[in-house]
Amino acid sequence: MDCSGFINWAYSRAGVNGVPRTTHGMMASLSRVSSPQPGDIVIANGQSHGGIYIGNGQVISATVSNGVSIHSLHAGWHNPTAYLRVG
């Protein structure tokens, strides 16, 4: 599962449907916020990666090569581009 697939799966499990399938679609249609709250989508590295902010400076995301992991919002490889709120 890739990052946007994971985001869609998680929101669907929470009963929220209609989240765009790609990070580009998320950037184009979801509201930007200046500071993330738990549950907000974090788009990083331009628009090439996304995850879900879980609080305390941590993000949960997925990559095809490493599966699902929790990492720092500002991990060396993870440069936040935008924080998005669904709804």
C-alpha positions as CSV (number, residue, x, y, z in Angstrom):
1,M,0.0,0.0,0.0
2,D,1.3,3.4,-0.9
3,C,0.9,6.6,1.3
4,S,-2.3,7.9,-0.3
5,G,-3.8,4.4,-0.2
6,F,-3.0,4.2,3.5
7,I,-4.6,7.7,4.1
8,N,-7.8,6.6,2.2
9,W,-7.9,3.3,4.1
10,A,-7.5,5.0,7.5
11,Y,-10.2,7.7,6.8
12,S,-12.5,5.0,5.4
13,R,-12.1,2.9,8.6
14,A,-13.0,6.1,10.5
15,G,-16.2,6.4,8.5
16,V,-15.0,9.3,6.3
17,N,-15.3,8.8,2.6
18,G,-14.5,11.0,-0.4
19,V,-10.9,11.8,0.4
20,P,-9.1,12.2,-3.0
21,R,-7.1,9.2,-4.0
22,T,-3.7,11.0,-4.7
23,T,-1.6,13.5,-2.8
24,H,-2.1,15.9,-5.7
25,G,-5.8,15.5,-5.5
26,M,-5.7,16.1,-1.7
27,M,-3.7,19.3,-2.2
28,A,-6.1,20.5,-4.8
29,S,-9.3,20.0,-2.9
30,L,-8.8,19.9,0.9
31,S,-8.5,22.9,3.2
32,R,-5.0,23.9,4.3
33,V,-4.3,24.7,7.9
34,S,-1.3,26.4,9.4
35,S,-0.7,24.0,12.2
36,P,-1.6,20.3,12.2
37,Q,-4.0,18.7,14.7
38,P,-4.3,14.9,15.2
39,G,-6.1,13.5,12.1
40,D,-4.9,16.1,9.7
41,I,-3.2,15.0,6.5
42,V,0.5,16.0,6.2
43,I,1.8,16.3,2.6
44,A,5.5,16.2,2.3
45,N,8.4,16.5,-0.1
46,G,6.5,18.6,-2.6
47,Q,3.5,16.4,-3.2
48,S,5.3,13.1,-3.3
49,H,4.4,11.7,0.1
50,G,1.5,11.9,2.6
51,G,0.7,10.8,6.1
52,I,-1.6,11.4,9.0
53,Y,-0.6,13.6,11.9
54,I,-1.1,11.7,15.2
55,G,0.1,14.4,17.6
56,N,3.3,15.1,19.6
57,G,5.2,15.8,16.4
58,Q,4.6,12.3,15.0
59,V,3.1,11.2,11.6
60,I,1.9,7.7,10.6
61,S,2.4,6.9,6.9
62,A,3.1,4.0,4.6
63,T,5.5,3.3,1.8
64,V,5.4,0.3,-0.6
65,S,9.0,-0.6,0.5
66,N,8.7,-0.2,4.3
67,G,5.0,-0.6,5.1
68,V,3.3,1.5,7.8
69,S,5.5,3.4,10.2
70,I,5.4,6.2,12.7
71,H,8.1,8.9,12.3
72,S,8.9,12.5,13.3
73,L,7.0,15.2,11.5
74,H,10.4,16.7,10.6
75,A,12.4,13.5,10.0
76,G,15.4,14.1,7.7
77,W,13.7,12.6,4.7
78,H,10.2,14.1,5.5
79,N,9.9,17.8,4.7
80,P,6.3,19.0,5.3
81,T,4.8,20.9,2.4
82,A,1.2,21.4,3.7
83,Y,-1.2,20.4,6.4
84,L,-4.7,19.5,5.2
85,R,-8.0,19.1,7.0
86,V,-10.8,16.9,5.8
87,G,-14.3,18.2,6.3
